[in-house]
Amino acid sequence: MSESLQSLLTAVAAGEITPDRALLKLQSQGYDSIDEFAKIDRTRQQRTGFPEVIWGLGKTPEQIVKIIQVMRHHQSVVMATRITPAVYAELHQHIPDLIYYQMAQICALTPSQPRSRHPGKITILTAGTADLPVAEEAACTASLCGFEVERLWDVGVAGIHRLLANRHIIDDADVLIVVAGMEGALPSVVAGLADCPVIAVPTSVGYGASFGGIAPLLTMLNSCAAGVGVVNIDNGFGAAILACQILRTSVKITS
């Protein structure tokens, strides 16, 4: 993109193309239209540091296939979230090299197995085993983006000794993602022990009074521990991108 932009600017300076025509070219270079249902943002990684990701829910398998086939030509990693096993089976028929992470419900195209290529460690904790799908969405997203991930599952406050026995894992983290349902108390406890940012993810796990995740969401928003940021209910993907941005921009600032 940078080379083509340089060529375009050179052409404008030499009088070979008008500024209006150059503007049209720039606008057309920013995205790829697919039929009438999608416009793929090709410059997102340049703007934000992370490529565009496909939200799977609400899209047909045929639409997802077409989007992936376009995106694979200009992204090193192509990822789609909230992909059910049945949808993946259909996608795989058309894209045989598509990898599926079933617990996370993510499918992806990568040049090789995901590997860490950015400094820093993202550590992800869950209060319970039922929180794993959301936590794995965060873990897979961060790994596919090139960050080191450590997992610590089922260390909720109902058995606080499980968390305290793994204090060294908290101490070793650069960013923590803490996933919890029910009353959502775990992020506050972790933030009281940690010396790094804590991203809290409420899940829709819990009995009726948890109101589909609203109760843990409110607990996390009202945390008395400092340094806790909260994302939306079941939003493991958003938590991972925020954690990755924290690490990416911290390196940018110190370099």
C-alpha positions as a Markdown table, in Angstrom:
| # | Residue | x | y | z |
|---|---|---|---|---|
| 1 | Met | 0.0 | 0.0 | 0.0 |
| 2 | Ser | 2.8 | 2.4 | 0.9 |
| 3 | Glu | 4.5 | 1.9 | -2.5 |
| 4 | Ser | 1.3 | 2.4 | -4.5 |
| 5 | Leu | 0.6 | 5.5 | -2.5 |
| 6 | Gln | 4.1 | 6.8 | -3.3 |
| 7 | Ser | 3.5 | 6.1 | -7.0 |
| 8 | Leu | 0.2 | 7.9 | -6.9 |
| 9 | Leu | 1.6 | 11.0 | -5.2 |
| 10 | Thr | 4.5 | 11.1 | -7.7 |
| 11 | Ala | 2.0 | 10.9 | -10.6 |
| 12 | Val | 0.1 | 13.8 | -9.1 |
| 13 | Ala | 3.3 | 15.9 | -8.6 |
| 14 | Ala | 4.3 | 15.2 | -12.2 |
| 15 | Gly | 0.9 | 16.3 | -13.5 |
| 16 | Glu | 0.2 | 12.8 | -14.9 |
| 17 | Ile | -3.1 | 12.5 | -12.9 |
| 18 | Thr | -5.4 | 15.1 | -11.4 |
| 19 | Pro | -5.9 | 15.4 | -7.7 |
| 20 | Asp | -9.6 | 14.5 | -8.1 |
| 21 | Arg | -8.7 | 11.4 | -10.0 |
| 22 | Ala | -6.1 | 10.5 | -7.3 |
| 23 | Leu | -8.7 | 11.0 | -4.6 |
| 24 | Leu | -11.0 | 8.5 | -6.4 |
| 25 | Lys | -8.1 | 6.0 | -6.6 |
| 26 | Leu | -7.4 | 6.4 | -2.9 |
| 27 | Gln | -11.0 | 5.8 | -2.0 |
| 28 | Ser | -11.2 | 2.7 | -4.1 |
| 29 | Gln | -8.0 | 1.3 | -2.6 |
| 30 | Gly | -9.4 | 1.4 | 0.9 |
| 31 | Tyr | -11.8 | -1.5 | 0.6 |
| 32 | Asp | -13.0 | -4.4 | -1.6 |
| 33 | Ser | -16.7 | -4.7 | -2.4 |
| 34 | Ile | -18.2 | -8.2 | -2.5 |
| 35 | Asp | -21.4 | -8.3 | -4.4 |
| 36 | Glu | -23.9 | -6.1 | -2.5 |
| 37 | Phe | -23.4 | -7.5 | 1.0 |
| 38 | Ala | -19.8 | -6.6 | 2.2 |
| 39 | Lys | -17.0 | -4.1 | 1.9 |
| 40 | Ile | -13.7 | -5.5 | 3.1 |
| 41 | Asp | -11.5 | -2.9 | 4.9 |
| 42 | Arg | -8.0 | -3.5 | 3.4 |
| 43 | Thr | -6.4 | -0.7 | 5.4 |
| 44 | Arg | -7.6 | -1.5 | 8.9 |
| 45 | Gln | -4.3 | -3.0 | 10.0 |
| 46 | Gln | -2.4 | 0.1 | 8.8 |
| 47 | Arg | -4.8 | 2.3 | 10.8 |
| 48 | Thr | -5.3 | 0.2 | 13.9 |
| 49 | Gly | -2.5 | -2.4 | 14.1 |
| 50 | Phe | -4.8 | -5.3 | 13.6 |
| 51 | Pro | -6.5 | -6.7 | 10.5 |
| 52 | Glu | -10.2 | -6.9 | 9.9 |
| 53 | Val | -12.0 | -9.9 | 11.5 |
| 54 | Ile | -15.2 | -11.6 | 10.3 |
| 55 | Trp | -18.2 | -11.7 | 12.7 |
| 56 | Gly | -19.8 | -15.0 | 11.8 |
| 57 | Leu | -23.2 | -14.7 | 13.4 |
| 58 | Gly | -25.9 | -13.5 | 11.0 |
| 59 | Lys | -23.8 | -14.3 | 7.9 |
| 60 | Thr | -24.5 | -17.2 | 5.6 |
| 61 | Pro | -21.8 | -19.8 | 4.9 |
| 62 | Glu | -21.7 | -18.6 | 1.3 |
| 63 | Gln | -21.1 | -15.0 | 2.4 |
| 64 | Ile | -18.4 | -16.0 | 4.8 |
| 65 | Val | -16.6 | -18.1 | 2.1 |
| 66 | Lys | -16.6 | -15.2 | -0.3 |
| 67 | Ile | -15.3 | -12.8 | 2.4 |
| 68 | Ile | -12.5 | -15.2 | 3.4 |
| 69 | Gln | -11.4 | -15.7 | -0.2 |
| 70 | Val | -11.0 | -12.0 | -0.7 |
| 71 | Met | -9.4 | -11.3 | 2.6 |
| 72 | Arg | -6.8 | -14.1 | 2.2 |
| 73 | His | -5.1 | -12.1 | -0.6 |
| 74 | His | -4.1 | -9.1 | 1.6 |
| 75 | Gln | -4.0 | -10.3 | 5.2 |
| 76 | Ser | -1.4 | -12.7 | 6.8 |
| 77 | Val | -4.1 | -14.0 | 9.1 |
| 78 | Val | -7.8 | -14.3 | 8.3 |
| 79 | Met | -10.1 | -15.0 | 11.3 |
| 80 | Ala | -13.9 | -15.4 | 11.7 |
| 81 | Thr | -15.5 | -15.5 | 15.1 |
| 82 | Arg | -18.7 | -17.2 | 16.4 |
| 83 | Ile | -18.5 | -20.0 | 13.8 |
| 84 | Thr | -20.6 | -23.1 | 14.9 |
| 85 | Pro | -19.3 | -26.6 | 14.0 |
| 86 | Ala | -22.1 | -26.9 | 11.4 |
| 87 | Val | -21.1 | -23.7 | 9.7 |
| 88 | Tyr | -17.4 | -24.6 | 9.8 |
| 89 | Ala | -18.2 | -28.0 | 8.1 |
| 90 | Glu | -19.7 | -26.1 | 5.2 |
| 91 | Leu | -16.8 | -23.6 | 5.1 |
| 92 | His | -14.2 | -26.3 | 5.1 |
| 93 | Gln | -15.7 | -27.9 | 2.0 |
| 94 | His | -14.8 | -24.7 | 0.1 |
| 95 | Ile | -11.7 | -23.8 | 2.0 |
| 96 | Pro | -9.8 | -27.0 | 2.9 |
| 97 | Asp | -6.9 | -25.2 | 4.7 |
| 98 | Leu | -9.3 | -23.4 | 7.1 |
| 99 | Ile | -8.4 | -24.2 | 10.8 |
| 100 | Tyr | -11.1 | -24.5 | 13.4 |
| 101 | Tyr | -10.8 | -23.9 | 17.2 |
| 102 | Gln | -13.9 | -25.5 | 18.4 |
| 103 | Met | -14.1 | -24.3 | 22.0 |
| 104 | Ala | -13.4 | -20.7 | 20.9 |
| 105 | Gln | -15.7 | -21.1 | 17.8 |
| 106 | Ile | -13.1 | -19.4 | 15.7 |
| 107 | Cys | -11.9 | -20.4 | 12.3 |
| 108 | Ala | -8.7 | -19.0 | 10.7 |
| 109 | Leu | -6.3 | -19.1 | 7.9 |
| 110 | Thr | -2.7 | -18.6 | 8.9 |
| 111 | Pro | 0.6 | -19.1 | 7.1 |
| 112 | Ser | 1.7 | -21.5 | 9.8 |
| 113 | Gln | 0.8 | -22.4 | 13.3 |
| 114 | Pro | 0.3 | -19.2 | 15.4 |
| 115 | Arg | 3.5 | -18.1 | 17.1 |
| 116 | Ser | 4.4 | -15.3 | 19.4 |
| 117 | Arg | 6.0 | -12.4 | 17.5 |
| 118 | His | 5.3 | -9.5 | 19.9 |
| 119 | Pro | 6.8 | -8.9 | 23.3 |
| 120 | Gly | 4.7 | -9.2 | 26.4 |
| 121 | Lys | 2.5 | -11.9 | 27.9 |
| 122 | Ile | -1.3 | -11.9 | 28.1 |
| 123 | Thr | -2.6 | -14.2 | 30.9 |
| 124 | Ile | -6.2 | -15.3 | 30.8 |
| 125 | Leu | -8.1 | -16.5 | 33.9 |
| 126 | Thr | -11.6 | -17.9 | 34.3 |
| 127 | Ala | -13.7 | -18.2 | 37.4 |
| 128 | Gly | -15.1 | -21.5 | 36.3 |
| 129 | Thr | -15.1 | -24.1 | 33.5 |
| 130 | Ala | -18.3 | -22.8 | 32.1 |
| 131 | Asp | -16.5 | -19.6 | 31.2 |
| 132 | Leu | -14.1 | -21.4 | 28.9 |
| 133 | Pro | -15.8 | -20.7 | 25.5 |
| 134 | Val | -15.5 | -16.9 | 26.1 |
| 135 | Ala | -12.0 | -17.3 | 27.5 |
| 136 | Glu | -10.8 | -19.4 | 24.6 |
| 137 | Glu | -12.2 | -16.8 | 22.2 |
| 138 | Ala | -9.9 | -14.3 | 23.9 |
| 139 | Ala | -6.9 | -16.8 | 24.0 |
| 140 | Cys | -7.2 | -17.8 | 20.3 |
| 141 | Thr | -7.7 | -14.2 | 19.2 |
| 142 | Ala | -4.6 | -13.0 | 21.0 |
| 143 | Ser | -2.5 | -16.0 | 19.8 |
| 144 | Leu | -3.6 | -15.5 | 16.2 |
| 145 | Cys | -2.6 | -11.8 | 16.5 |
| 146 | Gly | 0.9 | -13.0 | 17.5 |
| 147 | Phe | 1.0 | -12.5 | 21.3 |
| 148 | Glu | 2.1 | -15.0 | 23.9 |
| 149 | Val | -0.9 | -16.3 | 25.9 |
| 150 | Glu | -1.0 | -18.2 | 29.3 |
| 151 | Arg | -4.1 | -19.8 | 30.5 |
| 152 | Leu | -5.3 | -20.4 | 34.1 |
| 153 | Trp | -8.8 | -21.9 | 34.3 |
| 154 | Asp | -11.3 | -22.5 | 37.2 |
| 155 | Val | -9.8 | -20.3 | 39.9 |
| 156 | Gly | -13.0 | -18.5 | 41.0 |
| 157 | Val | -13.7 | -17.0 | 44.4 |
| 158 | Ala | -15.8 | -19.9 | 45.5 |
| 159 | Gly | -12.4 | -21.6 | 46.2 |
| 160 | Ile | -10.0 | -18.7 | 46.6 |
| 161 | His | -7.1 | -21.0 | 47.5 |
| 162 | Arg | -7.0 | -22.1 | 43.9 |
| 163 | Leu | -6.2 | -18.6 | 42.8 |
| 164 | Leu | -3.7 | -17.9 | 45.6 |
| 165 | Ala | -1.8 | -21.1 | 44.9 |
| 166 | Asn | -1.2 | -19.6 | 41.4 |
| 167 | Arg | -0.1 | -16.1 | 42.5 |
| 168 | His | 3.1 | -16.5 | 40.5 |
| 169 | Ile | 1.2 | -16.7 | 37.2 |
| 170 | Ile | -0.5 | -13.4 | 38.1 |
| 171 | Asp | 2.8 | -11.8 | 38.9 |
| 172 | Asp | 4.3 | -12.9 | 35.6 |
| 173 | Ala | 1.6 | -11.4 | 33.4 |
| 174 | Asp | 1.9 | -8.1 | 31.5 |
| 175 | Val | -1.9 | -7.9 | 30.9 |
| 176 | Leu | -4.6 | -10.0 | 32.6 |
| 177 | Ile | -7.9 | -10.9 | 31.1 |
| 178 | Val | -10.3 | -12.2 | 33.8 |
| 179 | Val | -13.5 | -14.0 | 32.7 |
| 180 | Ala | -16.3 | -14.6 | 35.1 |
| 181 | Gly | -20.0 | -15.2 | 35.3 |
| 182 | Met | -22.3 | -15.6 | 38.3 |
| 183 | Glu | -21.6 | -12.6 | 40.5 |
| 184 | Gly | -18.4 | -11.7 | 38.6 |
| 185 | Ala | -16.2 | -11.0 | 41.7 |
| 186 | Leu | -12.9 | -12.5 | 40.4 |
| 187 | Pro | -11.6 | -9.5 | 38.4 |
| 188 | Ser | -11.7 | -7.3 | 41.6 |
| 189 | Val | -9.8 | -9.9 | 43.6 |
| 190 | Val | -7.2 | -10.3 | 40.8 |
| 191 | Ala | -6.8 | -6.6 | 40.4 |
| 192 | Gly | -6.1 | -6.3 | 44.1 |
| 193 | Leu | -3.1 | -8.6 | 43.6 |
| 194 | Ala | -1.8 | -7.6 | 40.2 |
| 195 | Asp | 0.6 | -4.9 | 39.1 |
| 196 | Cys | -0.6 | -4.8 | 35.5 |
| 197 | Pro | -3.8 | -3.8 | 33.7 |
| 198 | Val | -6.8 | -6.1 | 34.2 |
| 199 | Ile | -9.5 | -6.5 | 31.6 |
| 200 | Ala | -12.7 | -8.0 | 33.0 |
| 201 | Val | -15.1 | -10.0 | 30.8 |
| 202 | Pro | -18.5 | -10.8 | 32.2 |
| 203 | Thr | -20.1 | -13.9 | 30.9 |
| 204 | Ser | -23.8 | -14.9 | 30.6 |
| 205 | Val | -23.1 | -17.9 | 32.9 |
| 206 | Gly | -25.3 | -18.0 | 36.0 |
| 207 | Tyr | -28.7 | -18.6 | 37.6 |
| 208 | Gly | -31.7 | -16.4 | 36.8 |
| 209 | Ala | -30.7 | -13.5 | 39.0 |
| 210 | Ser | -27.5 | -13.0 | 37.0 |
| 211 | Phe | -29.8 | -11.8 | 34.2 |
| 212 | Gly | -27.7 | -13.2 | 31.4 |
| 213 | Gly | -24.5 | -11.6 | 32.4 |
| 214 | Ile | -25.8 | -8.2 | 33.6 |
| 215 | Ala | -25.1 | -9.0 | 37.2 |
| 216 | Pro | -21.4 | -9.7 | 36.7 |
| 217 | Leu | -21.2 | -6.8 | 34.3 |
| 218 | Leu | -22.4 | -4.4 | 37.0 |
| 219 | Thr | -20.1 | -6.0 | 39.6 |
| 220 | Met | -17.1 | -5.5 | 37.4 |
| 221 | Leu | -18.1 | -1.9 | 36.6 |
| 222 | Asn | -18.4 | -1.2 | 40.3 |
| 223 | Ser | -15.1 | -2.8 | 41.2 |
| 224 | Cys | -13.3 | -1.1 | 44.1 |
| 225 | Ala | -9.9 | -2.3 | 42.7 |
| 226 | Ala | -8.1 | 0.3 | 40.6 |
| 227 | Gly | -7.0 | -0.5 | 37.0 |
| 228 | Val | -9.9 | -2.7 | 35.9 |
| 229 | Gly | -11.4 | -2.1 | 32.4 |
| 230 | Val | -14.6 | -3.9 | 31.5 |
| 231 | Val | -15.8 | -5.1 | 28.1 |
| 232 | Asn | -19.2 | -6.3 | 27.1 |
| 233 | Ile | -20.9 | -9.5 | 28.1 |
| 234 | Asp | -19.3 | -12.6 | 26.5 |
| 235 | Asn | -16.9 | -10.4 | 24.5 |
| 236 | Gly | -13.7 | -12.4 | 24.6 |
| 237 | Phe | -12.7 | -11.1 | 21.2 |
| 238 | Gly | -12.9 | -7.5 | 22.3 |
| 239 | Ala | -10.9 | -8.2 | 25.5 |
| 240 | Ala | -8.1 | -9.8 | 23.5 |
| 241 | Ile | -7.8 | -7.0 | 21.1 |
| 242 | Leu | -7.7 | -4.5 | 23.9 |
| 243 | Ala | -5.0 | -6.5 | 25.7 |
| 244 | Cys | -3.0 | -6.7 | 22.4 |
| 245 | Gln | -3.4 | -3.0 | 21.9 |
| 246 | Ile | -2.1 | -2.3 | 25.4 |
| 247 | Leu | 1.0 | -4.4 | 24.7 |
| 248 | Arg | 1.5 | -3.1 | 21.2 |
| 249 | Thr | 1.3 | 0.6 | 22.1 |
| 250 | Ser | 3.4 | 0.2 | 25.2 |
| 251 | Val | 6.3 | -1.1 | 23.0 |
| 252 | Lys | 5.6 | 1.8 | 20.6 |
| 253 | Ile | 5.9 | 4.4 | 23.4 |
| 254 | Thr | 9.1 | 2.9 | 24.9 |
| 255 | Ser | 10.9 | 2.3 | 21.6 |
